[in-house]
Amino acid sequence: MPLIGYARVSTEDQTPLPQSHALRAAGCAEIHEEQASGGNRSRPVLARVLDRIGKGDTLVVMRIDRLARSLSHLLEIIERLEAKGAFFRSLQDPIDTASPQGKFTLQVLGAAAEFERALIRERTRAGLKAARSQGRIGGNPGVRQGDPAALRKIRLARHEGYMERLNERAPDWVPHVRRLRPDMAWEDVLRLINAPLPEARRWTQSRLLRAVNAYVRDGMLPESVLGRATRKMTSDRLPALVAAIRGADPQITLQAICDRLEAMREPTPRGRRQWQPSSVKMLLERAEKLGLL
């Protein structure tokens, strides 16, 4: 299991060497160093590491504050790693998502973060209610007066709220987009994403594109996913779809692939609605010959 180290210092006066030595002693053959504020989420070195890390890899830091300064940011990064089948470990904190104990710690942190958000929402509602009962107008005075600084803060808060909601559902769509774009058209990517999801959690193409653009702007997806889809021969489309389903779950059975294709309302090569495992097997063999698997 490859161990990839990440070391960060805030200023040029500090040195990442102590962190790098600790990471190397822990078995990290690859170590990335960065000089940036922990409060800055747009860190180019970290973005490259998260983009390159693969299934089975483990991102290792000396302490969790070297990776993130807020609980929400930490959970966001760990969710991205889990979506790629990767793990996270902190040398000086009881977090190792490859172990049952580390997963339990992560669940406790997630519950604490949700509890904190609930308390903030409740305090906000109570404060607004009290203000209205005393005849005061709730909200931000700067926003009511059109103050640019106040408006920027509101836009930033809305963006962070939107990103937080996206991160909660990242495992539904990020792995598919990262793996299939731009080789596959958005319509087919969308159908692959929605097939296993319940009706209430399905995406529209406009919502998916907005989410992808937001992740690209924040460096969480490569810009290449927005490129124009390459045109495939009509005869190659079905093998590509079947290969994409197998790629998302290498252990999936032929019958399960049939069920997925039927959920996508994808007709068989002969135009029928019901798929047979033998047809899927033939398409997988063709996909292998085309180099799609």
C-alpha positions in Angstrom: 0.0 0.0 0.0 1.9 3.1 -1.2 2.2 5.9 1.4 2.3 9.5 0.1 3.4 12.1 2.6 2.2 15.8 2.7 4.1 18.4 4.7 3.0 22.0 5.1 4.4 25.1 6.8 2.7 28.5 6.9 5.7 30.9 6.4 9.0 31.1 4.7 10.7 31.3 8.1 9.5 27.7 8.9 11.0 24.5 7.5 9.1 21.4 6.6 12.1 19.2 7.2 11.0 17.8 10.7 7.6 16.8 9.1 9.4 15.3 6.1 11.7 13.3 8.3 8.8 11.9 10.4 6.9 11.0 7.2 9.9 9.3 5.7 10.5 7.3 8.9 6.8 6.2 8.7 7.5 4.7 5.3 6.5 7.4 2.9 8.6 7.0 -0.3 7.0 10.1 -1.9 6.7 13.3 0.1 5.2 16.7 -1.1 6.1 19.9 0.7 4.1 23.2 0.6 4.4 26.6 2.0 0.9 28.0 2.4 -1.6 29.1 5.1 -3.7 26.3 6.6 -6.8 28.5 6.2 -6.2 28.6 2.4 -8.1 25.8 0.7 -6.7 26.5 -2.7 -3.2 25.0 -2.2 -1.7 23.9 -5.6 0.6 21.2 -4.2 -2.2 19.6 -2.1 -4.6 19.9 -5.2 -2.0 18.0 -7.3 -1.5 15.3 -4.6 -5.3 14.8 -4.3 -5.6 14.6 -8.1 -2.8 12.1 -8.6 -3.5 9.8 -5.6 -5.0 6.5 -6.6 -6.9 3.5 -5.3 -5.1 1.8 -2.4 -2.8 4.8 -1.7 -2.6 6.4 1.7 -2.2 10.1 2.3 -0.1 10.6 5.4 0.5 13.8 7.4 2.3 14.4 10.7 -0.7 16.1 12.3 -4.2 16.9 10.9 -3.6 20.7 11.3 -1.0 20.3 8.6 -3.7 19.2 6.2 -6.8 21.3 7.3 -7.6 24.0 9.8 -11.3 23.2 10.0 -13.2 20.0 10.6 -15.4 20.5 7.5 -12.3 20.8 5.3 -10.7 17.7 6.8 -13.9 15.7 6.2 -14.1 17.1 2.7 -10.6 15.9 1.9 -11.2 12.4 3.4 -14.4 12.0 1.4 -12.5 12.8 -1.8 -9.9 10.2 -0.9 -12.6 7.6 -0.1 -14.3 8.3 -3.4 -11.0 7.3 -5.1 -10.5 4.2 -2.9 -7.6 5.8 -1.0 -7.0 6.2 2.7 -5.8 8.9 5.2 -3.5 8.6 8.2 -2.3 11.2 10.7 0.9 10.1 12.6 0.1 12.1 15.8 -3.7 11.8 15.8 -5.8 8.6 16.1 -7.0 8.7 12.5 -6.3 6.0 10.0 -9.2 5.4 7.7 -7.7 2.0 6.7 -8.4 0.7 10.3 -11.7 0.1 12.1 -10.6 2.4 15.0 -9.7 5.2 12.6 -13.0 4.9 10.8 -14.9 5.1 14.1 -12.9 8.2 15.0 -13.9 9.7 11.7 -17.5 8.9 12.3 -17.4 10.7 15.7 -15.8 13.7 14.0 -18.5 13.8 11.4 -21.2 13.6 14.0 -19.6 16.4 15.9 -19.4 18.6 12.8 -23.1 18.0 12.1 -24.0 18.7 15.7 -22.0 22.0 15.5 -23.9 23.0 12.3 -27.2 22.2 13.9 -26.3 24.4 16.9 -25.3 27.3 14.7 -28.6 27.1 12.7 -30.6 26.9 15.9 -28.8 29.9 17.5 -29.3 31.9 14.2 -33.0 31.2 14.1 -33.4 32.1 17.8 -31.5 35.3 17.3 -33.6 36.4 14.3 -36.8 35.6 16.2 -35.8 37.6 19.2 -34.8 40.5 17.0 -38.2 40.5 15.2 -40.0 40.4 18.5 -38.2 43.6 19.5 -39.0 45.4 16.2 -35.5 45.1 14.8 -34.8 44.0 11.2 -32.8 40.8 11.0 -29.9 40.3 8.7 -26.7 42.1 7.8 -26.9 45.9 7.8 -24.0 46.0 5.3 -25.9 43.8 2.9 -29.0 46.1 3.2 -26.8 49.1 2.4 -25.1 47.4 -0.5 -21.6 47.4 1.1 -19.2 45.6 -1.3 -17.2 43.9 1.5 -20.4 42.6 3.1 -21.7 41.3 -0.2 -18.4 39.5 -0.9 -18.7 37.8 2.5 -22.2 36.7 1.7 -21.1 35.3 -1.7 -18.2 33.5 -0.1 -20.5 32.0 2.6 -22.9 30.8 0.0 -20.2 29.3 -2.1 -18.8 27.4 1.0 -22.3 26.2 1.8 -22.7 25.0 -1.8 -19.4 23.2 -1.8 -20.2 21.6 1.5 -23.4 20.1 0.1 -21.5 19.0 -3.0 -18.8 17.3 -0.9 -21.5 15.3 0.9 -22.5 13.7 -2.4 -19.1 13.6 -4.1 -18.9 9.8 -4.0 -22.0 9.7 -6.2 -20.5 11.5 -9.1 -16.8 12.6 -8.7 -15.3 9.1 -9.5 -17.4 8.8 -12.6 -16.5 12.2 -13.9 -12.8 11.8 -13.1 -12.7 8.4 -14.9 -14.9 8.9 -17.9 -14.5 12.5 -19.0 -13.8 13.7 -21.6 -13.8 10.3 -23.3 -17.6 9.9 -22.8 -20.4 12.3 -23.5 -22.1 14.0 -20.6 -25.4 12.3 -21.4 -23.9 8.9 -20.9 -21.9 9.9 -17.8 -25.1 11.3 -16.3 -27.0 8.1 -16.9 -24.2 6.0 -15.4 -24.3 8.2 -12.3 -28.1 8.2 -11.9 -28.6 4.4 -12.6 -27.8 3.2 -9.0 -29.3 6.3 -7.2 -32.8 6.6 -5.8 -35.1 9.1 -7.6 -34.6 11.8 -4.9 -30.8 11.7 -5.3 -30.6 11.8 -9.1 -28.8 14.6 -10.9 -29.9 16.7 -13.9 -27.2 17.6 -16.5 -27.3 21.3 -15.6 -26.8 20.6 -11.9 -24.0 18.1 -12.7 -22.2 20.6 -15.0 -22.5 23.3 -12.3 -20.9 21.0 -9.7 -18.1 20.0 -12.1 -17.3 23.6 -12.9 -17.2 24.4 -9.2 -14.8 21.5 -8.5 -12.6 22.5 -11.4 -12.4 26.2 -10.2 -11.4 25.0 -6.7 -8.7 22.6 -8.2 -10.5 19.5 -7.0 -11.0 18.2 -10.6 -8.6 18.7 -13.6 -9.8 21.2 -16.2 -9.5 18.4 -18.8 -12.9 16.9 -17.7 -14.6 19.9 -19.3 -13.1 19.2 -22.7 -15.2 18.3 -25.7 -16.1 14.6 -25.7 -14.2 12.5 -28.2 -16.5 11.0 -30.9 -16.7 7.2 -30.8 -17.8 4.9 -33.5 -21.5 3.9 -33.0 -20.4 0.3 -32.6 -18.0 1.3 -29.8 -20.6 3.1 -27.6 -22.1 0.1 -25.9 -18.7 -1.5 -25.1 -17.6 1.8 -23.6 -20.8 1.9 -21.4 -20.3 -1.6 -20.2 -16.6 -1.0 -19.6 -17.5 2.1 -17.5 -19.8 0.1 -15.3 -17.2 -2.7 -14.8 -14.5 0.0 -14.2 -16.6 1.5 -11.3 -16.9 -1.9 -9.7 -14.5 -4.6 -10.9 -16.4 -7.3 -8.9 -19.8 -6.6 -10.4 -21.5 -9.6 -11.9 -22.8 -9.9 -15.5 -26.3 -10.0 -14.2 -25.8 -6.9 -12.2 -24.5 -5.1 -15.3 -27.6 -6.2 -17.1 -29.7 -4.7 -14.3 -27.7 -1.5 -14.4 -28.2 -1.2 -18.2 -31.9 -1.8 -17.8 -32.1 0.9 -15.1 -30.4 3.2 -17.6 -33.1 2.2 -20.2 -30.3 1.3 -22.6 -31.6 -0.9 -25.4 -29.7 -4.0 -26.4 -27.8 -4.2 -29.7 -31.0 -5.7 -31.2 -33.2 -2.9 -29.7 -34.7 -5.0 -26.9 -35.3 -3.8 -23.3 -34.2 -6.9 -21.5 -30.4 -7.7 -21.3 -28.8 -11.1 -21.1 -25.5 -11.9 -19.4 -24.2 -13.4 -22.6 -24.7 -10.1 -24.4 -22.8 -8.2 -21.7 -20.0 -10.8 -21.8 -19.6 -10.2 -25.6 -19.5 -6.4 -25.0 -16.9 -6.8 -22.3 -14.7 -8.9 -24.6 -15.0 -6.2 -27.3 -14.2 -3.5 -24.8 -11.1 -5.4 -23.8 -10.0 -5.6 -27.5 -10.6 -1.9 -27.8 -8.4 -1.2 -24.8 -11.4 0.2 -22.8 -10.8 -2.1 -19.8 
